[in-house]
């Protein structure tokens, strides 16, 4: 079977349109509780600059300089789709998008990862007729793309995970049939090597880097000779051994779901569908310590092709997507998951209905939502920002003197604590509000000369800064 014809193309087309024409089941809408109404009052969406090209199914990566790189994607209208090789940059300071270098080929359903050297790796995907095994690197300093080593196998709808050792694990996906194979990209050599095989072939699955450095792969579907088999199984890749092992299975097989690592180390899976008429409002939690899944609070709205973003305060923001409601089957609603209570609460609605969009957590703690489709639009150019009332802390510089560690930054509150390699340190502030300087009198003794430490600041309300890597001078 050719990868550009038959059942596989049908699956790709259905996925790209978000199943907008497949559902006729109405889902009752619940009125928000008081807590949800209050949450909505404390948050807001605001329009920001528009993309130069309307697109969905694109990737959006936060760069080290705070800008966001959007690459590839597609537009579909009247059952005809066009893929893009263009890329754009969003500047959160100005709220403006600008064109940057083009990819070598149009890509949709590709993977993208920011490497430890600041460059962005894009690999695989397809252009509607050809599935790619090629990969390329974006250099933010020059705004250009350059070819790097090719995947050993062409893959669309795979997953890509940056490992603690700087390598990238790409798993599953495929061209014509989904694969159980995985590959490792080494930025030092620009080459790919085998990373073993999963227990089953998977596409439309999800992947998460756990806090212990292993990778959790969840659910999705197998596609062999046009036969689709949904999966509820999960498995783990261990970079230390290069081995795959099965772990606990989800209660529900699902595709087009999301997977988010929570602050406490558990993994939250939300929504998805059975690739037919059922869209799920259920969510499940994976505990790496036990290897088991458990049910958690239900979403207020069933969703597929949505996004789920971990915020600085530890909550998870689920945004838009498609469901069974009879208005273009597209959502503009959003909701927040509170891991302390295992509950969801509605928050402010987006300005535009959208699914198959991308969401990126900015350094400021705001969430940038870009593009997508739905609401009668073949592809959206619009972007929106989600703001909370509390700005997250931000580390701007670090210095050390003997055992004392000095943290400079913004939005530190009176109860701010330093996390050194995820361990909370005794922390005092400079006594001025708003606090811009923190001192840890003994933290310096835990960082050897030439050693790099991972630093974060957590405020008393639970909001955390982005991770800051500090290397102690020799």
C-alpha positions as CSV (number, residue, x, y, z in Angstrom):
1,X,0.0,0.0,0.0
2,X,1.4,3.4,-1.0
3,X,1.8,5.9,1.9
4,X,-0.1,8.5,-0.2
5,X,-3.2,6.5,-0.9
6,X,-5.8,4.3,0.6
7,X,-6.6,4.0,4.4
8,X,-3.5,5.7,5.6
9,X,-4.3,8.9,3.7
10,X,-7.9,8.7,4.9
11,X,-6.6,8.5,8.5
12,X,-4.3,11.5,8.0
13,X,-7.1,13.6,6.4
14,X,-9.5,12.7,9.2
15,X,-6.8,13.7,11.8
16,X,-6.0,16.9,10.1
17,X,-9.6,18.1,10.0
18,X,-10.0,17.1,13.6
19,X,-12.9,14.8,12.7
20,X,-15.1,17.9,12.3
21,X,-17.5,16.1,10.0
22,X,-17.7,12.8,11.9
23,X,-19.7,13.6,15.0
24,X,-23.4,14.2,15.5
25,X,-23.6,13.3,19.2
26,X,-24.6,16.3,21.4
27,X,-22.9,16.6,24.8
28,X,-24.7,18.3,27.6
29,X,-23.0,21.5,28.8
30,X,-22.7,22.0,32.5
31,X,-22.9,25.5,34.1
32,X,-19.7,26.5,35.8
33,X,-19.5,26.3,39.6
34,X,-18.7,29.4,41.7
35,X,-15.1,28.4,41.8
36,X,-15.0,28.1,38.0
37,X,-16.6,31.5,37.6
38,X,-14.0,33.1,40.0
39,X,-11.2,31.4,38.0
40,X,-12.5,32.9,34.8
41,X,-12.6,36.4,36.4
42,X,-9.0,36.1,37.4
43,X,-7.7,35.1,34.0
44,X,-8.0,36.5,30.5
45,X,-7.2,35.9,26.9
46,X,-5.9,38.7,24.7
47,X,-5.2,38.8,21.0
48,X,-1.6,39.3,19.9
49,X,0.1,39.5,16.6
50,X,-1.1,37.3,13.7
51,X,0.9,34.8,11.8
52,X,1.9,35.6,8.2
53,X,0.4,32.3,7.1
54,X,-2.6,30.5,8.5
55,X,-1.6,27.0,9.6
56,X,-2.5,24.1,11.8
57,X,-0.6,20.9,12.8
58,X,2.5,23.0,13.0
59,X,5.2,23.0,15.7
60,X,5.9,25.8,18.1
61,X,9.2,25.9,20.1
62,X,10.4,28.4,22.7
63,X,13.9,29.5,21.9
64,X,16.6,30.5,24.5
65,X,16.1,34.1,23.6
66,X,12.4,34.0,24.6
67,X,11.1,34.1,21.0
68,X,8.8,31.3,19.6
69,X,9.6,29.5,16.4
70,X,6.6,28.1,14.4
71,X,7.5,25.8,11.6
72,X,5.5,23.9,8.9
73,X,1.9,22.9,9.2
74,X,-0.9,22.9,6.7
75,X,-4.1,24.5,5.4
76,X,-7.1,22.4,4.2
77,X,-10.1,23.6,2.3
78,X,-12.7,21.7,0.2
79,X,-10.9,18.4,0.9
80,X,-7.7,19.7,-0.5
81,X,-4.6,20.4,1.7
82,X,-1.5,22.4,1.3
83,X,1.6,21.9,3.4
84,X,4.1,24.6,4.3
85,X,7.9,24.9,4.4
86,X,7.7,28.4,5.9
87,X,8.7,29.3,9.5
88,X,7.9,32.4,11.6
89,X,9.2,34.0,14.8
90,X,7.1,35.5,17.6
91,X,8.6,38.2,19.7
92,X,6.8,38.4,23.1
93,X,8.3,41.9,23.7
94,X,6.6,43.5,20.7
95,X,3.9,40.9,20.1
96,X,4.9,40.8,16.4
97,X,5.5,37.8,14.1
98,X,8.2,37.9,11.5
99,X,9.3,35.5,8.7
100,X,12.5,33.5,9.2
101,X,14.3,30.9,7.1
102,X,12.3,28.3,5.3
103,X,12.5,24.6,5.9
104,X,14.0,22.6,3.0
105,X,10.7,20.8,2.4
106,X,7.0,21.3,3.4
107,X,6.3,19.4,6.6
108,X,3.2,18.4,8.5
109,X,2.9,15.9,11.4
110,X,6.7,16.3,12.0
111,X,8.5,16.6,15.3
112,X,10.5,19.5,16.7
113,X,12.8,19.7,19.7
114,X,15.1,22.5,21.1
115,X,18.5,21.0,21.7
116,X,20.8,21.8,24.6
117,X,22.9,24.0,22.2
118,X,19.9,26.2,21.5
119,X,19.3,24.9,18.0
120,X,16.0,23.3,17.0
121,X,15.8,19.9,15.4
122,X,12.9,19.2,13.0
123,X,12.5,15.7,11.6
124,X,10.1,13.6,9.6
125,X,6.5,14.5,8.7
126,X,5.0,14.5,5.3
127,X,3.8,16.9,2.6
128,X,0.5,15.2,1.6
129,X,2.1,12.8,-0.8
130,X,5.7,12.1,0.5
131,X,6.7,10.9,4.0
132,X,10.1,12.3,5.0
133,X,13.1,10.7,6.7
134,X,15.0,14.0,6.4
135,X,15.9,16.2,9.4
136,X,17.2,19.7,9.7
137,X,18.5,22.2,12.2
138,X,17.4,25.8,12.9
139,X,20.1,28.2,14.1
140,X,18.5,31.2,16.0
141,X,21.7,33.2,15.6
142,X,21.4,33.1,11.8
143,X,17.7,32.4,11.2
144,X,18.6,29.6,8.8
145,X,18.1,25.9,8.4
146,X,20.8,23.3,7.6
147,X,20.5,19.6,6.8
148,X,21.5,17.1,9.4
149,X,21.6,13.2,9.4
150,X,18.4,11.5,8.1
151,X,16.2,9.2,10.1
152,X,16.7,5.6,9.2
153,X,13.0,5.4,8.5
154,X,10.4,7.9,7.3
155,X,8.0,8.9,10.0
156,X,4.9,11.0,10.4
157,X,2.9,11.3,13.7
158,X,5.9,10.1,15.8
159,X,7.0,11.6,19.1
160,X,10.3,13.3,20.0
161,X,11.8,13.7,23.4
162,X,14.9,15.5,24.5
163,X,16.8,13.2,26.9
164,X,18.9,14.3,29.9
165,X,22.1,13.4,28.0
166,X,21.2,15.8,25.2
167,X,20.2,13.1,22.7
168,X,16.7,13.0,21.1
169,X,14.5,9.9,21.2
170,X,12.0,9.6,18.2
171,X,9.5,6.8,18.6
172,X,6.8,5.3,16.4
173,X,4.9,7.0,13.7
174,X,5.5,5.8,10.2
175,X,4.6,6.0,6.5
176,X,1.9,3.7,5.3
177,X,2.1,1.5,8.4
178,X,2.9,2.7,11.9
179,X,6.2,1.5,13.4
180,X,7.3,0.0,16.7
181,X,10.9,1.1,16.1
182,X,12.6,4.1,17.8
183,X,15.8,6.1,16.9
184,X,18.3,8.3,18.8
185,X,19.7,11.5,17.4
186,X,23.1,12.6,18.6
187,X,23.7,16.3,18.1
188,X,27.5,15.8,18.5
189,X,27.6,13.6,15.4
190,X,24.4,14.6,13.6
191,X,23.6,10.9,13.2
192,X,20.7,8.6,14.1
193,X,21.1,5.1,15.6
194,X,18.5,2.5,16.6
195,X,16.9,2.8,20.0
196,X,15.3,-0.6,20.0
197,X,11.6,-1.4,19.6
198,X,8.5,-0.8,21.5
199,X,6.2,-3.7,22.3
200,X,3.7,-2.6,19.7
201,X,3.6,-0.2,16.7
202,X,2.2,3.3,17.6
203,X,1.1,6.5,16.0
204,X,-1.0,9.4,17.4
205,X,0.6,8.5,20.8
206,X,2.2,10.8,23.3
207,X,5.6,10.8,25.1
208,X,6.9,12.4,28.3
209,X,10.3,12.7,29.9
210,X,9.9,11.6,33.5
211,X,11.9,13.2,36.3
212,X,14.2,10.2,36.6
213,X,15.3,10.5,33.0
214,X,13.1,7.7,31.5
215,X,10.5,8.3,28.8
216,X,6.9,7.3,29.1
217,X,5.0,6.4,25.8
218,X,1.3,6.2,26.1
219,X,-1.7,4.8,24.0
220,X,-2.1,5.8,20.4
221,X,-2.9,3.3,17.6
222,X,-1.3,0.7,15.5
223,X,-1.9,0.7,11.7
224,X,-1.0,-2.3,9.7
225,X,-2.2,-3.0,6.2
226,X,-5.0,-0.5,6.7
227,X,-6.2,-2.1,9.9
228,X,-6.3,0.4,12.9
229,X,-5.9,-1.0,16.4
230,X,-6.4,1.3,19.3
231,X,-4.0,1.0,22.3
232,X,-4.4,1.6,26.0
233,X,-1.0,0.2,26.8
234,X,2.0,2.2,27.9
235,X,5.8,1.5,28.0
236,X,9.0,3.1,29.2
237,X,12.3,3.7,27.5
238,X,15.4,3.7,29.8
239,X,18.3,5.7,28.3
240,X,20.7,4.1,30.8
241,X,20.1,0.6,29.4
242,X,18.5,1.3,26.0
243,X,15.7,-1.1,26.9
244,X,11.9,-0.8,26.6
245,X,9.6,-2.2,29.3
246,X,5.9,-2.3,29.5
247,X,4.2,-0.5,32.4
248,X,0.6,-0.2,33.6
249,X,-2.1,0.3,31.0
250,X,-4.6,3.2,30.9
251,X,-8.2,2.5,31.6
252,X,-9.2,3.8,28.2
253,X,-7.5,3.4,24.8
254,X,-7.2,6.8,23.1
255,X,-5.7,8.8,20.3
256,X,-5.4,12.6,19.9
257,X,-5.0,13.0,23.7
258,X,-2.5,15.1,25.6
259,X,0.2,14.1,28.1
260,X,1.7,16.5,30.7
261,X,4.3,16.0,33.4
262,X,3.1,17.5,36.7
263,X,5.4,19.1,39.2
264,X,5.1,16.2,41.6
265,X,6.4,13.8,38.9
266,X,3.1,12.2,37.9
267,X,1.8,12.3,34.4
268,X,-1.6,13.6,33.4
269,X,-3.4,12.3,30.3
270,X,-6.5,14.2,29.1
271,X,-9.2,13.7,26.5
272,X,-8.7,12.1,23.1
273,X,-11.0,9.8,21.2
274,X,-11.6,6.3,20.0
275,X,-11.0,7.4,16.4
276,X,-14.7,7.3,15.8
277,X,-17.7,9.0,17.3
278,X,-16.6,9.0,21.0
279,X,-14.6,11.9,22.4
280,X,-13.5,11.6,26.0
281,X,-13.9,14.0,28.9
282,X,-11.9,11.6,31.1
283,X,-8.4,12.1,32.5
284,X,-5.9,9.7,34.1
285,X,-2.8,10.0,36.2
286,X,0.4,7.8,35.9
287,X,2.5,7.3,39.0
288,X,6.1,6.4,38.0
289,X,6.7,5.0,41.5
290,X,4.0,2.3,41.2
291,X,3.8,2.1,37.4
292,X,0.1,2.3,37.6
293,X,-2.7,4.6,36.3
294,X,-5.6,6.0,38.3
295,X,-8.6,8.1,37.3
296,X,-8.6,11.8,38.2
297,X,-11.2,14.5,37.8
298,X,-13.1,14.7,34.5
299,X,-12.7,17.6,32.1
300,X,-15.6,20.0,32.0
301,X,-15.7,19.4,28.3
302,X,-14.8,16.5,26.1
303,X,-11.8,17.4,23.8
304,X,-9.5,16.1,21.1
305,X,-6.8,17.9,19.2
306,X,-6.5,20.3,22.2
307,X,-3.4,21.4,24.1
308,X,-2.5,21.0,27.8
309,X,0.2,23.2,29.3
310,X,1.8,23.1,32.7
311,X,1.7,26.6,34.2
312,X,4.2,28.1,36.6
313,X,1.7,27.6,39.5
314,X,1.6,23.9,38.9
315,X,-1.9,23.8,37.3
316,X,-2.5,22.5,33.8
317,X,-4.3,24.6,31.2
318,X,-6.4,22.6,28.7
319,X,-7.3,24.7,25.6
320,X,-10.0,24.4,22.9
321,X,-10.0,21.4,20.5
322,X,-12.9,19.5,19.0
323,X,-15.8,17.8,20.6
324,X,-19.3,16.6,19.8
325,X,-21.1,19.9,20.3
326,X,-23.1,21.0,17.2
327,X,-21.3,24.3,16.5
328,X,-18.6,23.4,14.0
329,X,-17.6,20.8,16.6
330,X,-14.9,23.3,17.7
331,X,-14.2,24.7,21.1
332,X,-13.0,28.1,22.3
333,X,-13.4,27.1,26.0
334,X,-10.4,26.5,28.3
335,X,-10.1,24.9,31.8
336,X,-7.6,24.5,34.6
337,X,-6.6,21.3,36.3
338,X,-5.6,21.6,40.0
339,X,-3.4,18.6,41.0
340,X,-4.0,19.4,44.7
341,X,-7.7,18.7,44.4
342,X,-7.7,16.5,41.3
343,X,-10.4,18.8,39.8
344,X,-11.0,20.9,36.7
345,X,-12.5,24.4,36.6
346,X,-13.6,26.4,33.6
347,X,-11.5,29.5,32.9
348,X,-11.9,32.4,30.4
349,X,-12.9,31.5,26.8
350,X,-10.5,32.1,23.9
351,X,-11.5,34.9,21.4
352,X,-11.5,32.4,18.5
353,X,-12.6,28.7,18.3
354,X,-9.7,26.5,17.3
355,X,-8.3,22.9,17.3
356,X,-5.0,21.4,16.0
357,X,-3.3,24.6,17.3
358,X,-0.1,24.9,19.3
359,X,0.5,26.2,22.8
360,X,3.8,27.5,24.2
361,X,4.6,28.5,27.7
362,X,6.6,31.8,27.5
363,X,9.3,32.9,29.9
364,X,6.8,35.4,31.4
365,X,4.5,32.6,32.4
366,X,1.9,33.5,29.8
367,X,0.7,30.9,27.3
368,X,0.9,31.6,23.6
369,X,-1.7,29.8,21.5
370,X,-1.1,29.9,17.7
371,X,-3.0,29.0,14.6
372,X,-5.2,25.9,14.3
373,X,-8.4,25.4,12.4
374,X,-12.2,25.3,13.0
375,X,-15.1,27.6,13.1
376,X,-15.3,27.5,9.4
377,X,-11.7,28.6,8.9
378,X,-9.4,26.3,6.8
379,X,-6.5,27.6,8.9
380,X,-6.1,30.4,11.4
381,X,-3.5,33.2,11.4
382,X,-4.6,34.5,14.8
383,X,-2.7,34.1,18.1
384,X,-3.8,34.6,21.7
385,X,-2.1,35.0,25.1
386,X,-3.4,33.5,28.3
387,X,-2.6,35.7,31.4
388,X,-3.0,35.0,35.1
389,X,-3.1,37.6,37.8
390,X,0.1,36.4,39.3
391,X,3.3,36.8,37.3
392,X,5.7,33.9,37.9
393,X,9.2,34.4,39.4
394,X,12.1,34.7,37.0
395,X,15.8,34.2,37.5
396,X,17.9,36.7,35.6
397,X,21.4,36.0,37.0
398,X,23.3,34.0,39.6
399,X,26.5,34.5,41.4
400,X,28.4,32.6,44.1
401,X,30.7,33.6,46.9
402,X,32.0,30.8,49.1
403,X,29.0,28.9,50.3
404,X,26.6,31.7,49.5
405,X,24.5,31.7,46.4
406,X,23.0,35.0,45.2
407,X,19.9,34.9,42.9
408,X,18.8,38.0,41.0
409,X,15.5,38.1,39.3
410,X,11.9,39.3,39.2
411,X,8.6,38.7,41.0
412,X,10.0,36.9,44.0
413,X,7.6,37.0,46.9
414,X,8.4,37.0,50.7
415,X,8.1,33.2,50.8
416,X,10.2,32.5,47.7
417,X,12.5,29.4,47.9
418,X,15.3,28.3,45.8
419,X,15.2,24.7,44.3
420,X,18.7,23.4,43.6
421,X,18.5,20.3,41.4
422,X,14.9,20.0,42.6
423,X,15.9,20.2,46.3
424,X,14.5,23.1,48.3
425,X,17.1,25.3,50.0
426,X,16.9,27.6,53.0
427,X,16.3,31.0,51.3
428,X,16.1,34.6,52.5
429,X,15.2,37.7,50.5
430,X,16.7,41.2,50.6
431,X,13.8,42.6,52.6
432,X,12.5,44.8,49.9
433,X,9.3,44.3,48.0
434,X,8.9,43.4,45.3
435,X,11.8,41.1,46.0
436,X,14.5,41.0,43.4
437,X,17.3,39.3,45.2
438,X,17.5,36.0,47.1
439,X,20.4,34.6,49.2
440,X,21.0,31.0,50.0
441,X,23.8,30.9,52.7
442,X,24.8,27.2,52.3
443,X,23.6,26.3,48.8
444,X,27.0,27.0,47.3
445,X,28.6,24.1,49.0
446,X,26.5,21.7,46.9
447,X,27.9,23.0,43.6
448,X,31.5,22.1,42.7
449,X,33.8,24.1,40.5
450,X,32.9,23.5,36.9
451,X,29.7,21.8,37.8
452,X,26.3,22.9,36.3
453,X,23.3,23.1,38.6
454,X,19.6,23.3,37.8
455,X,18.0,26.3,39.6
456,X,14.4,27.3,40.0
457,X,12.6,29.7,42.4
458,X,9.2,28.7,43.8
459,X,6.9,31.4,45.3
460,X,4.7,30.9,48.3
461,X,1.6,30.6,45.9
462,X,3.3,27.7,44.1
463,X,4.3,29.5,41.0
464,X,7.7,28.5,39.7
465,X,10.3,30.1,37.5
466,X,11.7,28.5,34.4
467,X,14.7,26.4,35.0
468,X,18.0,28.3,35.1
469,X,21.3,26.4,34.5
470,X,24.2,27.8,36.5
471,X,27.8,26.6,36.0
472,X,30.1,27.4,38.9
473,X,33.4,29.0,37.7
474,X,36.7,27.1,38.3
